[in-house]
Amino acid sequence: MTAVPSRRAPFFVRLLLVGALLLLLGGPVSTVAQPDTSQIGEPSTLLIESDTVERDAPFVATERRVARRMLEVAGVTSEDIVYDLGSGDGRIPIIAAKTYGARGVGIEIDPELVAESREQARAAGVADRVEFREKDLFDADVSDATVVTLYLWPEINVELRPKLLRQLDPGDRIVSHDFRMGDWEPDRTVDAGKDKTGRATLYLWTVPKEVPSRLLETGDKP
């Protein structure tokens, strides 16, 4: 997973700026709410229940073992084009190309991570099969993808769902690390074992020929 694109400063940055301003003005710093760090790597209850969902998330890379399992669960072959939305350091598209001979596309908003990903692809010898685009994942065109991989907050998955279902073709696969897509029931749920956040669960969906209209809306809860 990588930093989910944000059109505003991340929560913690804004929080620190508010605290610094209060300190300079002599205000009561104790009134600044302290972030709950007890569930790093897990979805925030505040974010899930909020009416104004923000597109902010820390960069938490999927472990390579779990990344390989995601591609395996999706049944990736050399015929596939794998898009990773929020591609971070590029490991999933690179593994898809190096291990399965697939083509890979990473969508990442952080230019430093995009540069790192391109360097990693060159080092792995797959730069001719992998592309990294510096782009907001909500603005990205994924219509060429046959497989989409995600490691994003559940509310982001729900917000992305209509876009994916409109742009992908029937039979294309979506695989998510740890987080579901609202009330769209997965075709397969896989326990991928322990990782640094606890136990990794993978969810696989296949785009149907006829998409229920409710899945093209984002009104359901994550």
C-alpha positions as CSV (number, residue, x, y, z in Angstrom):
1,M,0.0,0.0,0.0
2,T,1.1,3.5,-0.5
3,A,0.0,7.0,0.4
4,V,-3.6,7.3,-0.8
5,P,-3.8,10.5,-2.9
6,S,-5.0,13.5,-1.0
7,R,-6.0,16.9,-2.2
8,R,-5.3,18.2,1.3
9,A,-2.5,17.9,3.8
10,P,-2.5,14.5,5.6
11,F,-4.3,14.4,9.0
12,F,-1.2,14.1,11.1
13,V,0.5,17.1,9.3
14,R,-2.6,19.3,9.9
15,L,-2.7,18.2,13.5
16,L,0.9,19.1,14.1
17,L,0.4,22.5,12.4
18,V,-2.6,23.2,14.6
19,G,-0.7,22.3,17.7
20,A,2.3,24.5,16.8
21,L,0.0,27.4,16.1
22,L,-1.7,27.1,19.4
23,L,1.6,26.9,21.2
24,L,2.8,30.0,19.5
25,L,-0.4,31.9,20.4
26,G,-0.2,30.7,24.0
27,G,-3.3,28.6,23.7
28,P,-4.0,25.4,25.6
29,V,-2.1,22.7,23.7
30,S,-4.0,20.2,25.8
31,T,-7.1,20.9,23.9
32,V,-5.6,19.4,20.7
33,A,-6.9,15.9,20.1
34,Q,-4.2,13.3,20.2
35,P,-4.2,10.7,17.4
36,D,-5.0,7.1,18.3
37,T,-2.0,5.1,17.2
38,S,-3.2,1.9,18.7
39,Q,-4.4,0.5,15.4
40,I,-1.7,1.5,12.9
41,G,-2.2,-0.8,9.8
42,E,-5.9,-1.2,10.6
43,P,-8.8,0.9,9.3
44,S,-9.7,3.9,11.4
45,T,-13.1,3.8,13.0
46,L,-13.3,7.6,12.8
47,L,-12.6,7.5,9.0
48,I,-15.1,4.7,8.4
49,E,-17.9,6.5,10.2
50,S,-17.1,10.0,9.0
51,D,-19.4,11.7,6.6
52,T,-16.4,13.4,5.0
53,V,-14.0,10.6,4.1
54,E,-10.5,11.8,3.4
55,R,-8.1,10.1,0.9
56,D,-5.2,10.0,3.4
57,A,-3.3,6.9,4.4
58,P,0.2,6.1,5.4
59,F,2.6,4.2,3.1
60,V,2.4,0.7,4.3
61,A,4.0,-1.7,1.9
62,T,2.5,-5.1,1.3
63,E,5.0,-7.8,2.3
64,R,6.5,-9.5,-0.7
65,R,5.2,-12.9,0.4
66,V,1.7,-11.5,0.6
67,A,2.1,-9.6,-2.7
68,R,3.0,-12.9,-4.4
69,R,0.0,-14.6,-2.9
70,M,-2.3,-11.8,-4.1
71,L,-1.1,-12.4,-7.7
72,E,-1.5,-16.1,-7.2
73,V,-5.0,-15.7,-6.0
74,A,-5.8,-13.5,-8.9
75,G,-4.5,-16.2,-11.3
76,V,-2.0,-13.9,-13.0
77,T,-0.4,-15.2,-16.2
78,S,1.8,-13.7,-18.9
79,E,-1.4,-12.6,-20.7
80,D,-2.4,-10.2,-17.9
81,I,-1.9,-6.5,-17.4
82,V,-1.7,-5.9,-13.6
83,Y,-2.5,-2.4,-12.3
84,D,-1.6,-1.6,-8.7
85,L,-3.5,1.4,-7.4
86,G,-1.3,3.2,-4.9
87,S,1.8,1.2,-6.0
88,G,4.3,2.6,-3.4
89,D,7.8,1.2,-4.1
90,G,6.5,-0.7,-7.1
91,R,6.9,-4.2,-5.8
92,I,3.6,-5.7,-7.0
93,P,3.9,-4.7,-10.7
94,I,7.6,-5.8,-10.6
95,I,6.8,-9.2,-9.1
96,A,4.0,-9.6,-11.6
97,A,6.4,-9.0,-14.4
98,K,9.4,-10.9,-13.0
99,T,7.5,-14.0,-11.7
100,Y,4.6,-14.3,-14.1
101,G,5.7,-12.5,-17.2
102,A,2.7,-10.1,-17.0
103,R,2.8,-6.5,-17.8
104,G,2.5,-4.2,-14.8
105,V,1.3,-0.6,-14.3
106,G,1.7,1.2,-11.0
107,I,-0.4,4.3,-10.2
108,E,1.3,6.4,-7.5
109,I,0.9,10.0,-6.5
110,D,4.2,10.4,-4.7
111,P,7.0,11.4,-7.2
112,E,9.8,10.1,-5.0
113,L,8.1,6.6,-4.8
114,V,7.5,6.7,-8.6
115,A,11.2,7.4,-9.1
116,E,12.2,4.6,-6.7
117,S,9.8,2.2,-8.4
118,R,11.3,2.9,-11.8
119,E,14.8,2.3,-10.5
120,Q,13.7,-1.0,-8.8
121,A,12.2,-2.1,-12.1
122,R,15.5,-1.4,-13.9
123,A,17.4,-3.3,-11.2
124,A,15.0,-6.3,-11.6
125,G,15.4,-6.3,-15.3
126,V,11.7,-5.7,-16.1
127,A,11.7,-2.0,-17.0
128,D,10.4,-3.0,-20.5
129,R,7.4,-4.7,-19.0
130,V,6.5,-2.3,-16.1
131,E,5.3,1.3,-16.2
132,F,4.8,3.7,-13.2
133,R,2.6,6.7,-13.6
134,E,2.6,9.7,-11.2
135,K,-1.1,10.1,-10.8
136,D,-4.1,10.3,-8.5
137,L,-5.6,6.9,-8.5
138,F,-9.1,8.4,-8.7
139,D,-8.1,10.0,-12.0
140,A,-6.3,7.0,-13.5
141,D,-7.8,5.1,-16.5
142,V,-7.6,1.4,-15.6
143,S,-9.5,0.2,-18.7
144,D,-6.5,-1.7,-20.0
145,A,-6.1,-3.7,-16.8
146,T,-7.1,-7.4,-16.5
147,V,-6.1,-7.5,-12.8
148,V,-6.3,-4.7,-10.3
149,T,-4.5,-4.9,-6.9
150,L,-5.4,-2.8,-3.9
151,Y,-4.2,-2.2,-0.3
152,L,-6.3,0.8,0.6
153,W,-8.7,1.8,3.3
154,P,-12.1,0.2,3.0
155,E,-13.9,3.5,2.4
156,I,-11.5,4.2,-0.5
157,N,-12.3,0.8,-2.0
158,V,-16.0,1.6,-1.9
159,E,-15.3,5.0,-3.5
160,L,-13.3,3.3,-6.2
161,R,-15.7,0.5,-6.8
162,P,-18.0,2.3,-9.4
163,K,-15.0,3.4,-11.4
164,L,-13.5,-0.1,-11.5
165,L,-16.8,-1.7,-12.5
166,R,-17.4,0.8,-15.3
167,Q,-13.8,0.6,-16.7
168,L,-13.0,-3.0,-16.4
169,D,-14.3,-5.8,-18.5
170,P,-16.3,-8.9,-17.4
171,G,-13.9,-11.5,-16.2
172,D,-11.3,-9.0,-15.0
173,R,-10.2,-9.6,-11.4
174,I,-9.8,-7.3,-8.4
175,V,-7.8,-8.5,-5.4
176,S,-7.5,-6.5,-2.2
177,H,-5.2,-7.0,0.8
178,D,-7.1,-6.9,4.1
179,F,-10.0,-4.6,3.1
180,R,-13.3,-5.3,1.4
181,M,-15.4,-3.3,-1.1
182,G,-18.5,-2.5,0.9
183,D,-21.4,-4.9,0.4
184,W,-20.0,-6.4,-2.8
185,E,-19.4,-10.0,-1.6
186,P,-16.0,-11.4,-2.7
187,D,-15.9,-14.5,-4.8
188,R,-13.1,-15.8,-2.7
189,T,-11.6,-15.0,0.7
190,V,-8.1,-16.2,1.5
191,D,-6.1,-16.3,4.7
192,A,-2.6,-15.3,3.7
193,G,-1.1,-15.9,7.1
194,K,0.6,-13.5,9.5
195,D,2.1,-10.3,8.4
196,K,3.4,-7.2,10.2
197,T,-0.2,-5.9,10.9
198,G,-1.6,-9.2,12.1
199,R,-3.1,-11.8,9.8
200,A,-3.3,-10.9,6.1
201,T,-6.7,-11.6,4.5
202,L,-7.1,-11.4,0.7
203,Y,-10.4,-10.7,-1.1
204,L,-10.9,-11.6,-4.8
205,W,-13.7,-10.3,-7.0
206,T,-14.4,-11.0,-10.6
207,V,-16.2,-8.4,-12.7
208,P,-19.6,-9.8,-13.7
209,K,-21.2,-9.5,-17.1
210,E,-24.1,-7.6,-15.6
211,V,-23.2,-5.2,-12.8
212,P,-26.0,-4.6,-10.2
213,S,-26.8,-0.9,-10.1
214,R,-26.3,-0.8,-6.4
215,L,-22.6,-1.6,-6.9
216,L,-22.2,1.5,-9.1
217,E,-23.1,3.7,-6.1
218,T,-21.0,4.5,-3.0
219,G,-23.7,4.9,-0.5
220,D,-23.1,1.6,1.4
221,K,-20.8,1.3,4.4
222,P,-17.2,0.0,3.9
